[in-house]
Amino acid sequence: MEVNPEKQNINKLFSTTNYYIDFYQREYKWTNDEVKTLLDDIFYQFEQSYAKHKDLDASELNVSSKYPWYYLNTYITNKNNTDKRTFVVDGQQRLTTLTLMLLALYRLCTVECLNSPDLGDWLKAKIVGVGVGGKKQFWMAHDKREALMQALFSGGASSENLISDGITARHMIDNFALLQKELSARLTSRHKLDTFIYYFLCQVVIINLEVDPIDVPMIFEVINDRGKRLQSYEILKGKLLGEIDKTEVDQYADIWDTSLRDLELRSENEVDDFFRTYLRAHFSETRKQGQMFDGPYHRVIFEDTCNNILHIKTNTIGVKEFLKGPFSYYAKLFLKLRRLGEDLQSLIPECYYLSQLNRMDGHIMLALATCGVNDKSEECKIRAVSRAVDRAYVMLQLNRSYESNQFQELLYTLNSLLRNCPTEEIEQRIDERVIVEINSRRNTNNQTLLSFAQFKQIGYGDYNTTFLRYFFSRIEVFIADSLNWGLRDTLYNYVRGTGKNNSYHIEHILARNNESRALFMNESGFDEELFENERNRFGGLLLLKGVDNQSSGSECYSEKLRTYTGNAPYLAQTLLNDFYKSNSAMNKFIDESGLQFCPVPAFSRESLEKRTELLYEITKKIWKI
């Protein structure tokens, strides 16, 4: 590999070369933190020298002789053999930031600021030059940034919609604003401004390393950007697009950028999460196999397991087909599933239940496994998968067969069962596999997902608070929807709310008081073990707001009923006589559903049994078992 180093100051850097940003390069991702660090580093030596030599005139000679140079680091370029354009392989974060700094200094030189017209013209020549055919263009020549750069240069309104790359736009606008603020605060006089301009253009040094185009993919994979290692998807982009001829690569680079733009805007790791989820969905059947993609998947994707299907290794046609087909489709599907997970009002609320309330994302992997490219049944398959995964989670919990690591293993097992699965078979295949899991873990031979014999045994002590809140919140949704009423609070607060005003707790209808204990007296006296087991059963539990739950803790039942009025969740209110008076919606609901709702003026052991049976019937309706 041949490398040709060249030492340049900023004046020379932006004098004769238009720098194009190759498809290998990541978006402009430097934030205020990196820019502030760079600014502090440059100003550190400048301020020390300026304090000693502030009486000297601002000139190139004085600055060059009295101020030390500052080494900025390196940037790597390669020259296209066809059109001779110079592309930045590494360093566009620094070069873009330097350009923004030049723009901010240029604005400081205007009449409205410190009025330094001659040096302003010099700075202008470092920002905008003459390109091919005499056309004026920015030295950092990237067509997609032209409108935003022009707005920053002219002082016009700048906004993210001026360019298609939202991440780059946001960071350029934010960093330019920071540079304007910082430079205005540090350069408070015309003399100091002029001196700094000479220092910045003449004494700040950067090294250009020019490499042969054939070596670019190898260099791109290992380079760091100011110590920040490239993410796997950025390296994969370079490897894939590097297989495509320069005359066609822009078209496929656009496919890549368009497909991932909204994912990148969501979070720094979202694109890597997409690729890992896609690869696990299509190329793993066990959790151990899925863990292959936890690390540098940009290497694993070219191994036989994936490449025998994708055909992308040193295969231009395969890469093109992958980008136009699976990559583009599944990136959009992944984004859709993420958004569904944030939208309680969607037609597939199970996505929200899983993502936001239970902090799970396994349904996304299974949806990607189930849907084929451009699947016409996509919506129906997402609904079936999400509904079945939510049901699987709850049924495993209610059968006391849930363990998080085993649940993850189950999801990977389902991958192979769901690939190319007809929509109408998805839920059945998942349900059947869940029954197998339950029987295996409990050493039983059940033919259904949940029996009453099992349901009546479980209760408060078997679960963490989050699951209990989730279970009872789903009952609230069921009752509210059946009555065509709104919830008394947000579903999120029911399950995840915290603090005095938003948190909910599990209420025991049978308090630890003499009234409740009297129900469990026998010839031998008070049966404490039976009392604790019975009061913890689901039929004896409610969801109440934190303050209400604390206030009713040891009250007798007649006093508790007062807490169950007003804004209490509906399940609590169904214990009250008043809830049924003049309530045509409730009476209609009872008639149509056959559910045995009724007021309970005095809570007995018989009441507990009937409420347990009622909750079992509601559970079957909610989760369709």
URBELTA-V799750 format. One record per residue. RES is the residue in one small letter. SS is DSSP state (a for helix, b for strand, c for the rest). PHI is phi in radians with two decimals (none if undefined). D_CENTER is the distance of its C-alpha to the mean C-alpha in whole Angstrom. Layout:
res=(RES,RES)
ss=(SS,SS)
phi=(PHI,PHI)
d_center=(D_CENTER,D_CENTER)
This chain:
res=(m,e,v,n,p,e,k,q,n,i,n,k,l,f,s,t,t,n,y,y,i,d,f,y,q,r,e,y,k,w,t,n,d,e,v,k,t,l,l,d,d,i,f,y,q,f,e,q,s,y,a,k,h,k,d,l,d,a,s,e,l,n,v,s,s,k,y,p,w,y,y,l,n,t,y,i,t,n,k,n,n,t,d,k,r,t,f,v,v,d,g,q,q,r,l,t,t,l,t,l,m,l,l,a,l,y,r,l,c,t,v,e,c,l,n,s,p,d,l,g,d,w,l,k,a,k,i,v,g,v,g,v,g,g,k,k,q,f,w,m,a,h,d,k,r,e,a,l,m,q,a,l,f,s,g,g,a,s,s,e,n,l,i,s,d,g,i,t,a,r,h,m,i,d,n,f,a,l,l,q,k,e,l,s,a,r,l,t,s,r,h,k,l,d,t,f,i,y,y,f,l,c,q,v,v,i,i,n,l,e,v,d,p,i,d,v,p,m,i,f,e,v,i,n,d,r,g,k,r,l,q,s,y,e,i,l,k,g,k,l,l,g,e,i,d,k,t,e,v,d,q,y,a,d,i,w,d,t,s,l,r,d,l,e,l,r,s,e,n,e,v,d,d,f,f,r,t,y,l,r,a,h,f,s,e,t,r,k,q,g,q,m,f,d,g,p,y,h,r,v,i,f,e,d,t,c,n,n,i,l,h,i,k,t,n,t,i,g,v,k,e,f,l,k,g,p,f,s,y,y,a,k,l,f,l,k,l,r,r,l,g,e,d,l,q,s,l,i,p,e,c,y,y,l,s,q,l,n,r,m,d,g,h,i,m,l,a,l,a,t,c,g,v,n,d,k,s,e,e,c,k,i,r,a,v,s,r,a,v,d,r,a,y,v,m,l,q,l,n,r,s,y,e,s,n,q,f,q,e,l,l,y,t,l,n,s,l,l,r,n,c,p,t,e,e,i,e,q,r,i,d,e,r,v,i,v,e,i,n,s,r,r,n,t,n,n,q,t,l,l,s,f,a,q,f,k,q,i,g,y,g,d,y,n,t,t,f,l,r,y,f,f,s,r,i,e,v,f,i,a,d,s,l,n,w,g,l,r,d,t,l,y,n,y,v,r,g,t,g,k,n,n,s,y,h,i,e,h,i,l,a,r,n,n,e,s,r,a,l,f,m,n,e,s,g,f,d,e,e,l,f,e,n,e,r,n,r,f,g,g,l,l,l,l,k,g,v,d,n,q,s,s,g,s,e,c,y,s,e,k,l,r,t,y,t,g,n,a,p,y,l,a,q,t,l,l,n,d,f,y,k,s,n,s,a,m,n,k,f,i,d,e,s,g,l,q,f,c,p,v,p,a,f,s,r,e,s,l,e,k,r,t,e,l,l,y,e,i,t,k,k,i,w,k,i)
ss=(c,c,b,b,b,b,b,b,b,a,a,a,a,c,c,c,c,c,b,b,b,c,c,c,c,c,c,c,c,c,c,a,a,a,a,a,a,a,a,a,a,a,a,a,a,a,a,a,a,a,a,a,a,c,c,c,c,c,c,a,a,a,a,a,a,a,c,c,c,b,b,b,b,b,b,b,b,b,b,c,c,c,c,c,c,b,b,b,b,b,c,a,a,a,a,a,a,a,a,a,a,a,a,a,a,a,a,a,c,c,c,c,c,c,c,c,a,a,a,a,a,a,a,a,a,a,a,b,b,b,c,a,a,a,c,b,b,b,c,b,c,c,a,a,a,a,a,a,a,a,a,a,a,a,c,c,c,c,c,a,a,a,c,c,c,a,a,a,a,a,a,a,a,a,a,a,a,a,a,a,a,a,a,a,a,a,c,c,c,a,a,a,a,a,a,a,a,a,a,a,a,a,a,b,b,b,b,b,b,b,b,c,a,a,a,a,a,a,a,a,a,a,c,b,b,c,c,b,b,c,c,a,a,a,a,a,a,a,a,a,a,c,c,c,c,a,a,a,a,a,a,a,a,a,a,a,a,a,a,a,a,a,a,a,a,a,c,c,c,a,a,a,a,a,a,a,a,a,a,a,a,a,a,c,c,c,a,a,a,a,a,a,a,c,c,c,a,a,a,a,c,c,c,a,a,a,a,a,a,a,c,c,c,c,c,a,a,a,a,a,a,a,a,a,a,a,a,a,a,a,a,a,a,a,a,a,a,a,a,a,c,c,c,c,c,c,c,c,a,a,a,a,a,a,a,a,a,c,c,c,c,a,a,a,a,a,a,a,a,a,c,c,c,c,c,c,c,a,a,a,a,a,a,a,a,a,a,a,a,a,a,a,a,a,a,a,a,a,c,c,c,c,c,a,a,a,a,a,a,a,a,a,a,a,a,a,a,a,c,c,c,c,a,a,a,a,a,a,a,a,a,a,a,a,a,a,a,a,a,a,a,a,c,c,c,c,c,c,c,c,c,a,a,a,a,c,c,c,b,a,a,a,c,c,a,a,a,a,a,a,a,a,a,a,a,a,a,a,a,a,a,a,a,c,c,c,c,c,c,c,a,a,a,a,a,a,c,c,c,c,c,c,c,b,b,b,b,b,c,c,c,c,c,a,a,a,a,a,a,a,b,b,c,c,b,b,c,a,a,a,a,a,a,a,a,c,b,a,a,a,b,b,b,b,b,a,a,a,a,a,a,c,c,c,c,c,a,a,a,a,a,a,a,c,c,c,c,c,c,a,a,a,a,c,c,c,c,c,c,c,c,c,c,a,a,a,a,a,a,a,a,a,a,c,c,c,c,c,c,c,c,c,c,c,a,a,a,a,a,a,a,a,a,a,a,a,a,a,a,a,a,a,c,c,c)
phi=(none,-1.78,-2.17,-1.99,-1.43,-2.54,-1.47,-2.41,-1.62,-1.13,-1.06,-1.36,-0.94,-1.91,-2.29,-2.32,-2.07,-1.56,-1.75,-1.78,-1.68,-1.27,-1.12,-1.14,-1.26,-1.25,-1.14,-1.31,-2.02,-1.11,-1.80,-0.97,-1.09,-1.14,-1.15,-1.11,-1.09,-1.07,-1.10,-1.07,-1.09,-1.16,-1.31,-1.00,-1.27,-1.08,-1.10,-1.10,-1.25,-1.15,-1.10,-1.43,-2.17,-1.17,-1.46,-1.35,-1.13,-1.35,-2.66,-1.10,-1.11,-1.13,-1.20,-1.14,-1.57,-1.92,-1.89,-1.26,-1.44,-2.10,-1.52,-1.58,2.02,-2.07,-2.41,-2.03,-2.29,-2.46,-1.84,-1.15,-1.21,-1.48,-1.89,1.15,-1.26,-1.72,-1.89,-1.48,-1.53,-2.54,2.08,-1.17,-1.09,-1.21,-1.14,-1.16,-1.15,-1.07,-1.13,-1.09,-1.17,-1.09,-1.09,-1.15,-1.14,-1.02,-1.16,-1.19,-1.46,-1.30,-1.04,-1.22,-1.94,-1.73,0.96,-2.19,-1.11,-1.13,-1.24,-1.10,-1.13,-1.09,-1.09,-1.04,-1.19,-1.51,-1.75,-2.09,-2.24,-1.85,-1.72,-1.05,1.30,1.43,-1.31,-1.31,-2.71,-1.20,-1.02,-1.44,-1.58,-2.34,-0.94,-1.22,-1.78,-0.97,-1.13,-1.19,-1.05,-1.13,-1.14,-1.16,-1.20,-1.56,1.51,-1.34,-1.21,-1.94,-2.59,-1.13,-1.38,-1.29,-2.34,-1.33,-1.55,-1.10,-1.11,-1.05,-1.05,-1.06,-1.23,-1.12,-1.15,-1.11,-1.25,-1.12,-1.10,-1.11,-1.09,-1.05,-1.13,-1.17,-1.17,-1.12,-1.31,-1.57,-1.93,-1.67,-2.33,-1.06,-1.12,-1.20,-1.05,-1.07,-1.08,-1.15,-1.04,-1.06,-1.10,-1.12,-1.40,-1.81,-1.89,-1.52,-2.03,-2.37,-1.82,-1.64,-1.93,-1.70,-2.12,-1.28,-0.93,-1.16,-1.62,-1.05,-1.00,-1.16,-1.14,-1.04,-1.23,-1.89,-1.25,-1.97,-1.99,0.86,1.45,-1.74,-1.22,-1.08,-1.40,-1.01,-1.18,-1.22,-1.21,-1.08,-0.99,-1.09,-1.16,-1.23,-1.21,-1.15,-1.42,-1.79,-1.04,-0.97,-1.25,-1.99,-1.13,-1.04,-1.06,-1.41,-1.12,-1.15,-1.05,-1.04,-1.11,-1.13,-1.19,-1.84,-0.96,-1.21,-1.17,-1.09,-1.21,-1.26,-2.92,-1.10,-1.76,-1.14,-1.18,-1.08,-1.07,-1.05,-1.06,-1.12,-1.15,-1.07,-1.18,-1.12,-1.08,-1.85,-2.34,-2.52,-2.22,-2.37,-1.10,-1.08,-1.13,-1.12,-1.22,-1.03,-1.67,-1.18,-1.68,-1.31,-1.14,-1.14,-1.64,-1.08,-1.11,-1.64,-1.38,-1.01,-0.90,-1.61,-1.18,-1.11,-1.82,-1.44,0.97,-1.96,-1.36,0.79,-2.45,-1.05,-1.10,-1.07,-1.11,-1.07,-1.15,-1.12,-1.17,-1.33,-1.85,-0.95,-1.02,-1.10,-1.19,-1.27,-1.11,-1.20,-1.15,-1.06,-1.08,-1.04,-1.17,-1.07,-1.20,-1.05,-1.20,-1.89,-2.06,-1.17,-1.51,-1.22,-1.35,-2.20,-1.13,-1.02,-1.08,-1.17,-0.98,-1.22,-1.30,-1.57,-1.51,-1.94,0.94,-2.11,-2.38,-1.08,-1.12,-1.19,-1.04,-1.20,-1.14,-1.17,-1.26,-1.33,-1.44,-1.49,-1.03,0.98,-1.13,-1.26,-1.76,-0.91,-1.06,-1.15,-1.22,-1.06,-1.09,-1.13,-1.12,-1.12,-1.11,-1.24,-1.20,-1.08,-1.12,-1.05,-1.05,-1.21,-1.15,-1.11,-1.10,-1.18,-1.62,0.91,-2.16,-1.64,-2.55,-1.01,-1.16,-1.18,-1.13,-1.09,-1.10,-1.05,-1.06,-1.16,-1.07,-1.23,-0.87,-1.20,-1.25,-1.77,-1.09,1.08,-1.36,-1.05,-0.94,-1.22,-1.81,-1.05,-1.14,-1.10,-1.11,-1.19,-1.03,-1.08,-1.20,-1.15,-1.06,-1.04,-1.11,-1.07,-1.11,-1.16,-1.36,-1.85,0.97,-2.12,-2.40,-1.29,-1.84,-2.16,-1.29,-2.76,-1.88,-1.16,-1.02,-1.33,-1.08,-1.28,-1.55,-1.61,-3.09,-0.93,-1.29,-1.59,-2.41,-1.38,-1.08,-1.09,-1.13,-1.06,-1.12,-1.14,-1.02,-1.30,-1.22,-1.18,-1.17,-1.07,-1.09,-1.06,-1.15,-1.06,-1.13,-1.17,-1.55,1.07,-1.97,-1.52,-1.17,-1.33,-2.68,-1.28,-1.07,-1.08,-1.12,-0.96,-1.74,-2.07,-1.03,-2.29,1.52,-1.04,-1.60,-2.12,-1.50,-2.17,-2.33,-1.57,-1.69,-1.61,-1.12,-1.53,-1.38,-1.45,-2.41,-1.14,-1.06,-1.26,-1.11,-1.06,-1.27,-2.17,-1.60,-2.39,-1.06,-1.58,1.95,-1.40,-1.64,-1.15,-1.09,-1.12,-0.99,-1.15,-1.11,-1.25,-1.17,-1.51,-1.14,-0.98,-1.14,-1.85,-2.09,-2.49,-1.79,-2.34,-1.12,-0.88,-1.12,-1.12,-1.11,-1.19,-1.22,-1.76,-0.89,-2.02,-1.22,-1.27,-1.03,-1.08,-1.31,-1.04,-0.98,-1.14,-1.27,-1.50,-1.72,1.13,-1.65,-1.11,-0.96,-1.08,-1.05,-1.16,-1.19,-1.20,-1.41,-1.65,-1.06,-1.11,-1.13,-1.66,-1.24,0.96,-1.88,-1.13,-1.12,-1.20,-1.10,-1.15,-1.04,-1.11,-1.09,-1.35,-1.56,1.35,-1.32,-1.55,-1.26,-2.86,-1.18,-2.25,-1.16,-2.34,-1.59,-2.02,-1.17,-1.15,-1.07,-1.06,-1.14,-1.16,-1.17,-1.14,-1.09,-1.09,-1.15,-1.11,-1.14,-1.13,-1.01,-1.09,-1.25,-1.09,-1.72,0.92,-2.03)
d_center=(39,41,39,41,40,41,41,41,40,38,41,42,38,38,42,42,39,36,33,31,27,27,24,24,22,19,18,19,17,19,19,21,22,23,25,26,27,29,31,32,33,35,37,38,41,41,42,44,46,46,48,51,51,50,54,54,54,50,51,50,53,52,49,49,52,51,47,45,43,39,37,34,33,33,31,32,33,35,37,37,40,41,40,40,37,35,32,29,28,27,27,26,24,27,29,27,27,31,31,29,32,34,33,33,37,38,37,39,42,43,45,43,42,44,46,47,47,48,46,43,45,44,41,40,42,39,36,38,40,42,41,42,45,45,42,40,37,35,35,31,32,29,29,26,26,30,29,27,29,32,31,30,34,36,34,33,30,27,24,20,22,25,23,20,18,16,15,18,20,18,19,22,23,22,23,27,27,27,29,31,31,32,35,36,36,38,40,42,45,47,48,45,43,45,46,42,42,44,43,39,41,43,42,39,39,36,37,36,36,37,36,37,35,36,34,31,28,30,29,26,25,26,26,24,23,25,24,20,20,18,15,16,15,17,20,20,20,23,25,24,25,28,30,30,33,33,35,32,29,28,27,25,23,22,21,19,18,18,16,13,13,11,8,9,9,5,5,8,7,5,9,10,8,10,13,13,13,15,18,18,18,21,23,23,25,24,22,24,24,20,20,21,18,16,18,19,19,20,23,23,22,26,28,30,28,25,28,30,28,26,29,27,29,32,32,31,32,29,27,27,27,24,22,24,23,21,18,18,19,16,13,14,14,11,9,12,11,8,10,13,11,11,14,17,20,19,21,19,19,18,15,14,16,15,11,12,15,16,12,13,11,14,15,13,15,18,17,17,20,22,21,24,23,24,24,26,26,22,22,24,23,19,21,23,21,19,22,23,21,21,24,24,22,25,28,27,27,30,32,31,30,26,25,21,22,25,22,20,23,24,21,21,25,24,23,26,27,25,25,27,28,30,28,31,31,27,27,31,29,27,29,32,30,29,32,33,31,32,36,35,34,36,39,40,41,39,39,36,33,35,38,40,41,38,36,39,39,36,35,33,34,32,28,26,26,22,23,26,25,23,26,28,25,25,29,29,27,29,32,31,30,34,35,33,33,29,28,29,26,22,21,18,21,23,21,19,21,22,25,29,28,25,25,27,29,31,35,38,40,43,43,45,48,52,51,48,50,53,52,52,55,57,61,60,58,54,52,49,47,47,46,43,42,43,41,38,38,35,38,39,35,34,30,32,30,31,34,35,35,36,39,40,40,44,45,47,46,48,46,43,43,43,40,39,40,38,34,34,32,34,35,36,38,40,42,44,47,46,43,45,47,47,44,44,41,41,44,43,40,42,45,42,40,43,41,43,42,45,45,46,49,49,47,49,48,49,46,44,44,44,41,39,41,39,36,36,37,34,32,33,33,29,28,31,33)
